[in-house]
Amino acid sequence: MHRFLVLDGTPVMTTEQNKEQICQLDGEIRNKTVLRAGMLSGKLTHHKGVKDMTSCITRCCSNDKCHVAMMMAGKCFSVFCTNPQWCESKDAPLETHHTNPTVAYVKRGDISFGKAL
């Protein structure tokens, strides 16, 4: 059985038996940031009703095929990266700043797309 804890404001999924961290924020939450290939960076899943980044990260951690939690225009997406280069972050174009594009990488065991950046 899994459950979520919040450590320093960051959701972390743990197992009940050994409290092992299986999903956690990998690095910083990156504001005014997008993924290199944009909406084509991987398989995106939209999570309706999620309005903040912490909840978006929690949703990403609840999906075992999520490497990046992404918010744009108040919408939360989980991203399953199919190519590490496509999931690299870059500064968002100035004309998109009003949508508050934000990305956060999660780490699952040794799998981390945030470190390659």
N, C-alpha and C positions, 0 to 999 in steps of 0.2 A: 504494500500500500504506500502511496506517495502522499506527501503533504507539502504545503508551501510555508516557508518562514520568511520573514522580512528582516534582513540584516543590514544595518546602516541605510535603511530606506530602499534596499534592493531585494527583490524577491529571489528566493533560492528554493528549488525543489529538493526535498530530501526523502529518503526512505524511512519508514517507521522503525525498521529493525536496527539499523546501524547509524542512522543520521548522516549517511554518506551524501555529499553534495553531488547531485547528478546534473543539475542545470543551474547555471549562475551567470550573472552579468560578466562579460569579458571585456574589461576596459571601461571607458567612460561612455556615458550617453552623449551622443554627438548631435548637437543642434545645428540647424542651417546646413545639413548634410544630406546627401542622396547617395544612392549606389551607382557605381560606374555605368552599368547597363540599364539604369532606371527600372521601370516596371518589367523589363525583360531579364532582370538579373537572376531569376529562378522561378520556382513555382510559388505564387503568392496566394495566400488565403486571407480574405477580408473577415475581420471579427466585428460584427455589428454591435453597437452599444458600448464599445470600449472607448473611453474618452481621455485617458491619461496614459503616459508612458509606462508607469509602474505596472498598471493593469495589462498593458500591451505586452510587456516583458513576461508577465505571469502567463498570459495566453500562449506566448511563444514557447515557454518552458513546458506547458501542458501538451504541446504537440511535439512528438519525438522527431519530426522531420522539419524542424525550424532552426535556422542558424542566426537569423536577424529579425529583431522586432523593429518595425518601421511605422512611423506615424506621419501623415501628411493631410492637411486640411481637416484635422479632427478625426481621421479614420485610421484604424489600426490594421496592420498587415503583418502576418508571419511570412518570412521568406525562407524557402528551402533552396539553398544555393546549389546550382548545378555546375558552376564553374567559379573557382576562387577569384579569378581576375574580375569577373562580372560583379562580384559582391564587394569589391573594394569600395571604400567610401571616397567621396570627393566633395568639395564645397558646392553647395547648391547654387544654381544660377540666381543672380540678384532678383530676377523677376518672379522667382518662386518663394522668396522669403516670407511673403504674406501668408503662405500655407503652412509655415512653421515645420519644414521637413526635418525629421529627427530619426536617427537610426541608433540601435543598440545591439551589439553582438552578444550572443550567449555562448557559453562553453559547456560542452557535454563530454566529460572525461578528458581525453586527449584531443578531441575534435574542436578546433577553434579557427574560425575564419577571421576573427579580429586581429590575430597576431601577424597575419601576412600583410597588414596595412602599414 
